[in-house]
Amino acid sequence: MSEKEISLALSFLNSALIFIRRIFVLNKYDKKLSKLQFLTLFLSILNGFLFWISLNSFKKSLVYQVTTNITATITSWTVMIFLVNDECKVPTRQQFVSLLFYILTDTSIMLQTRLLV
């Protein structure tokens, strides 16, 4: 396996671990995943792929990297909102405000990392 393939596999693994961590933190663990939890697991894996793309664009276009980073952040936020709300519904105003904080912190971390790479 190449380094990129290994890093992609690690990204998928990390996404699954983050999903499991959220299930336990939110006290949502049951022996069987609900349909919503399967959806959020899929979105978590997609988020891992988007994050991997963002990481692989550090030495390329800043616009491309910010776009993939924000898309990954929105996907991650959506997973958290669906799990907290226990349904696919329009988030509350406070939850939309939290999206702004998600985007600001994740973009700030991405820019900080870009400066160091």
Protein Blocks (a to p, Z undefined) as FASTA:
>chain_A
ZZklmmmmmmmmmmmmmmmmmmmmnopacfbdcfklmmmmmmmmmmmmmmmmmmmmmmmc
fklmmmmmmmmmmmmmmmmmmmmnopacdddfklmmmmmmmmmmmmmmmmmmmmmZZ
